[in-house]
Amino acid sequence: MVSLKTVQASNASLRAIPNITALFVGGTSGIGQSTLRQLARHADSPTAYIIGRNQSRAKPFLTELQQLNPEGHFIFIEADVSLIRNVDQACQQILQQEKHLNFLFMTPGGISLGGRNETIEGIDYLFALRYYSRMRFVQNLLPLLKSAGPSRVVSVYGGGFEFGINTEDLDLKHNFSILNAYKHSITMTSLSMEHLTKTHPTVSFLHVYPGLVGTNIYTNSFPPPISTLYNYGMWPLMWPFSVNLHGSGERQLFHLSSARYPAKESVLTQGVPVASGDVATGTTGETGSGAYLLNWNGDVRPSRKVLGQYREQGINELVWRHTEDLMNWAVHC
């Protein structure tokens, strides 16, 4: 476990990295919002793009960020990122205005108890949020990420919980279930990150399991009485085992900015410096490999056997080819 004292000391040193530019997808609530607050507190004049669904609701938070860091630039982009075409439009705005991007932090998602719910692009709504739209942000913004140092992608979902997947039906068009969607979103994220580390070795990729965090995910996902039952019946029982939302934001900023999780190939800077030898082990078992599975506390989660088997079978490349093909088809359907 990386101690909270270490995390806080690292975050306090973030001002040493100049001209930080970041994108937060899902940054108006929960873990994304908490992490963005920490960036505003600790970075020197950052530029942060925040993507959310409702600009009017985001205004109080944007005001708060500006008060936390009067020299910072906080730009809201209104978009429903369950649609790949909307992701493309949001990325185009950033590509036109920026020359580099240090941090890409992604948390969009939700919970469902129902069946497949397709968007107009033919992708399940939550599957799109948890995986496909996130990968489209990565794909579109790699030119900016490759131009930055440090350069890091963090996807917060289920790193370390990879399972076997149906490689004949990756988008679950024919074999959809809540459990299958959960497994595919997690495993395909980790496989794609491994592939991207090989093709873009100056960018580091982190798939993070955040632990049990007290967010408003149930309130946002379900109407009463289900959300009420969770908030007042289940959450009090789970709270002793949870991660504080403020503390989660501190730790996620550490994941974004610490040189503990470097890219495979050296760049000008890999983040806030760490003690000699304090570099994490990547998914392949190699220190500093560029792709990492992390627990909520900064520790590396063991790479499950299935990832090694898929790596030997070339499934990483298969998953990424499928992802590119489906995303490109979605925007033209």
C-alpha positions in Angstrom: 0.0 0.0 0.0 1.2 3.5 -0.9 0.7 5.5 2.3 -1.5 8.5 2.2 1.4 10.5 3.5 3.4 9.6 0.4 0.4 10.4 -1.8 -0.1 13.8 -0.2 3.6 14.7 -0.4 3.7 13.7 -4.1 0.6 15.7 -4.9 2.1 18.7 -3.1 5.1 18.6 -5.4 2.9 18.7 -8.6 3.6 22.4 -9.1 7.1 21.5 -10.2 5.5 20.2 -13.5 4.7 23.2 -15.7 1.9 23.7 -18.2 -0.2 20.7 -17.1 -3.1 20.0 -19.5 -5.7 17.4 -18.6 -9.0 16.0 -19.7 -11.5 14.6 -17.3 -14.3 12.5 -18.8 -17.0 12.2 -16.1 -15.5 14.9 -14.0 -18.6 16.5 -12.7 -19.4 14.0 -10.0 -17.9 11.2 -7.9 -14.3 10.2 -8.2 -13.7 12.3 -11.3 -14.9 15.4 -9.5 -12.9 14.7 -6.4 -9.7 14.1 -8.4 -10.2 17.3 -10.4 -10.5 19.2 -7.1 -7.1 17.9 -6.1 -5.6 18.9 -9.4 -6.9 22.4 -8.9 -5.5 22.6 -5.4 -2.0 21.3 -6.3 -1.2 22.1 -9.9 0.3 25.4 -11.1 -2.0 27.1 -13.6 -3.4 23.9 -15.1 -5.6 23.7 -18.1 -8.4 21.2 -17.5 -11.1 20.1 -19.9 -14.2 18.6 -18.2 -16.7 16.6 -20.1 -20.2 16.2 -18.7 -23.8 16.0 -19.8 -25.2 19.2 -18.3 -23.3 22.5 -18.3 -25.8 24.4 -16.1 -25.5 21.8 -13.4 -21.7 22.0 -13.7 -21.5 25.8 -13.2 -21.2 25.8 -9.4 -18.4 23.2 -9.6 -16.6 25.2 -12.3 -16.8 28.3 -10.0 -15.4 26.3 -7.2 -12.4 25.1 -9.3 -11.7 28.7 -10.3 -11.7 29.8 -6.7 -9.3 26.9 -5.8 -6.9 27.9 -8.6 -7.5 31.4 -9.9 -4.7 31.0 -12.5 -6.1 27.8 -13.8 -8.2 27.3 -16.9 -11.3 25.1 -16.6 -13.2 24.4 -19.8 -16.5 22.5 -19.8 -17.5 20.5 -22.9 -21.1 19.4 -22.8 -21.5 15.9 -24.4 -23.2 12.6 -24.0 -20.2 10.3 -24.4 -22.3 7.2 -24.8 -22.2 8.1 -28.5 -18.9 7.7 -30.3 -19.8 10.6 -32.6 -20.1 12.9 -29.6 -16.7 11.8 -28.4 -15.3 12.7 -31.8 -16.8 16.2 -31.6 -15.4 16.8 -28.1 -12.0 15.6 -29.1 -11.9 17.8 -32.1 -12.4 20.8 -29.9 -9.4 19.8 -27.8 -7.3 18.9 -30.8 -7.9 22.4 -32.3 -6.9 24.2 -29.1 -4.1 22.2 -27.6 -0.6 21.0 -28.6 -0.2 18.5 -25.8 -2.2 16.5 -23.2 -0.6 15.2 -20.0 -3.5 13.5 -18.3 -6.5 11.7 -19.6 -8.7 10.6 -16.7 -11.9 8.6 -17.4 -14.7 7.5 -15.0 -18.0 7.5 -17.0 -20.4 4.6 -16.4 -23.2 3.5 -14.2 -25.1 0.4 -13.0 -28.0 -1.4 -14.6 -30.2 -4.4 -13.7 -31.7 -4.7 -17.1 -30.8 -6.2 -20.4 -29.0 -4.8 -23.4 -29.9 -1.2 -24.1 -28.5 -0.1 -27.4 -27.7 3.4 -28.4 -28.5 4.7 -31.9 -25.0 3.5 -32.8 -25.8 -0.1 -32.0 -23.7 -0.4 -28.8 -25.0 -1.2 -25.4 -25.3 2.1 -23.5 -23.2 1.1 -20.4 -20.7 -0.9 -22.4 -20.1 2.2 -24.5 -19.5 4.3 -21.4 -17.3 1.7 -19.7 -15.2 0.8 -22.6 -15.8 1.9 -26.2 -16.1 5.7 -25.6 -13.1 5.6 -23.3 -11.0 3.9 -26.0 -12.2 6.4 -28.6 -10.9 9.3 -26.4 -7.6 7.5 -26.2 -7.5 6.8 -29.9 -8.4 10.4 -30.9 -6.0 12.1 -28.4 -2.9 10.0 -28.8 -1.3 12.7 -31.0 -1.5 15.1 -28.0 -0.5 12.5 -25.4 2.6 11.5 -27.4 3.6 15.2 -27.4 3.6 15.5 -23.6 5.7 14.6 -20.6 4.4 13.2 -18.4 1.8 11.5 -20.5 -0.8 9.2 -18.9 -4.1 7.6 -19.4 -6.1 6.4 -16.4 -9.3 4.4 -16.8 -11.1 3.8 -13.4 -13.1 0.7 -13.4 -12.0 -2.9 -12.6 -8.3 -3.4 -13.1 -7.2 -6.7 -11.7 -10.6 -8.4 -12.1 -10.1 -9.7 -15.7 -12.0 -12.9 -16.7 -12.3 -15.0 -19.8 -14.3 -13.3 -22.6 -16.2 -14.4 -25.7 -13.7 -13.6 -28.5 -16.3 -14.5 -31.1 -18.8 -11.9 -29.8 -16.7 -9.1 -28.3 -19.5 -6.5 -28.3 -21.9 -9.0 -26.9 -24.4 -8.5 -29.7 -25.6 -12.1 -29.3 -24.5 -13.1 -25.8 -25.3 -10.1 -23.6 -25.8 -10.3 -19.9 -25.0 -8.0 -17.0 -22.1 -10.3 -16.0 -20.8 -10.7 -19.5 -20.8 -6.9 -20.0 -18.9 -6.5 -16.7 -16.3 -9.1 -17.7 -15.8 -7.8 -21.3 -15.5 -4.1 -20.2 -12.8 -4.9 -17.7 -10.8 -7.5 -19.7 -11.0 -5.6 -23.0 -9.7 -2.4 -21.3 -6.7 -4.2 -19.9 -5.9 -6.0 -23.2 -6.2 -2.8 -25.2 -4.0 -0.9 -22.8 -1.3 -3.6 -23.2 -1.6 -3.3 -26.9 -1.4 0.5 -26.9 1.7 0.4 -24.7 3.5 -1.5 -27.4 2.3 0.8 -30.2 2.7 4.0 -28.2 5.5 3.4 -25.7 5.9 7.0 -24.5 2.4 7.0 -22.9 1.6 5.1 -19.8 -1.8 3.4 -19.3 -3.4 2.6 -15.9 -6.5 0.5 -15.3 -7.5 1.3 -11.7 -9.9 -0.5 -9.4 -11.1 2.4 -7.1 -12.5 0.2 -4.3 -15.9 0.9 -2.7 -16.3 4.7 -2.8 -19.2 6.7 -1.5 -20.4 8.3 -4.8 -23.9 9.0 -6.1 -23.8 6.2 -8.7 -26.9 4.5 -7.4 -28.9 7.7 -7.2 -27.9 8.5 -10.7 -28.5 5.0 -12.0 -31.8 4.1 -10.3 -35.0 5.8 -9.3 -36.6 5.4 -5.8 -37.1 3.0 -4.2 -34.0 1.2 -5.4 -31.7 4.1 -4.8 -33.3 4.8 -1.4 -32.8 1.2 -0.4 -29.1 1.4 -1.3 -28.4 4.8 0.2 -30.2 4.1 3.5 -30.3 0.3 3.8 -27.1 -1.1 2.2 -24.6 1.7 2.2 -24.5 2.0 6.1 -23.4 -1.6 6.2 -20.7 -1.2 3.5 -19.4 2.2 4.8 -16.8 0.7 7.2 -15.2 -1.0 4.2 -15.3 2.0 1.9 -12.8 4.4 0.6 -13.4 8.1 1.5 -14.3 10.1 -1.6 -11.8 12.9 -0.7 -9.1 10.4 -0.1 -9.9 8.6 -3.4 -9.4 11.9 -5.2 -6.0 12.3 -3.6 -5.0 8.8 -4.6 -6.2 9.1 -8.2 -4.2 12.3 -8.6 -1.2 10.4 -7.4 -1.9 7.7 -10.0 -2.1 10.4 -12.7 1.0 12.2 -11.8 3.6 10.1 -10.0 6.6 8.7 -11.7 5.9 5.4 -10.0 3.9 4.4 -13.1 6.1 5.4 -16.0 5.7 4.9 -19.7 7.7 2.1 -21.3 10.1 4.5 -23.0 11.6 7.5 -21.3 10.4 10.9 -22.0 11.5 14.3 -20.6 9.6 13.6 -17.4 7.6 10.7 -16.1 5.8 12.7 -13.4 6.5 13.7 -9.8 9.9 12.0 -8.9 9.9 8.9 -6.7 12.6 7.3 -4.6 15.1 5.2 -6.5 13.7 1.8 -7.3 10.1 2.8 -6.5 8.7 1.9 -9.9 5.7 -0.3 -10.3 5.5 -3.6 -12.1 3.4 -3.7 -15.2 0.9 -6.2 -16.5 3.6 -8.3 -18.2 5.6 -8.6 -15.0 8.2 -6.2 -16.2 9.1 -3.2 -14.0 8.0 0.1 -15.7 6.4 -1.7 -18.6 3.9 1.1 -19.3 0.6 -0.7 -18.6 -0.5 -1.2 -15.0 -3.4 -2.7 -13.1 -3.8 -0.8 -9.8 -5.8 -1.3 -6.6 -7.4 1.7 -4.9 -4.3 2.2 -2.7 -1.7 2.4 -5.5 -0.5 -1.2 -5.2 -0.2 -3.2 -8.3 -2.9 -5.9 -8.7 -1.6 -9.3 -9.8 -2.1 -9.9 -13.5 -4.5 -12.8 -13.8 -3.5 -15.9 -15.7 -6.0 -15.2 -18.4 -4.2 -12.0 -19.5 -1.0 -14.0 -20.1 -2.9 -16.6 -22.1 -4.6 -14.0 -24.2 -1.2 -12.3 -24.7 0.3 -15.5 -26.1 -2.7 -16.0 -28.4 -2.6 -12.4 -29.8 -6.0 -11.5 -28.4 -4.7 -8.0 -27.4 -4.4 -7.2 -31.1 -7.7 -8.9 -31.9 -9.5 -6.8 -29.3 -8.0 -3.6 -30.5 -8.8 -4.3 -34.2 -12.4 -5.0 -33.2 -12.6 -1.9 -31.1 -11.3 0.4 -33.9 -13.6 -1.3 -36.5 -16.7 -1.0 -34.3 -16.0 2.6 -33.3 -15.5 3.6 -37.0 -18.6 1.8 -38.0 -20.6 3.5 -35.2 -19.9 7.0 -36.4 -21.0 6.1 -40.0 -24.1 4.0 -39.2 
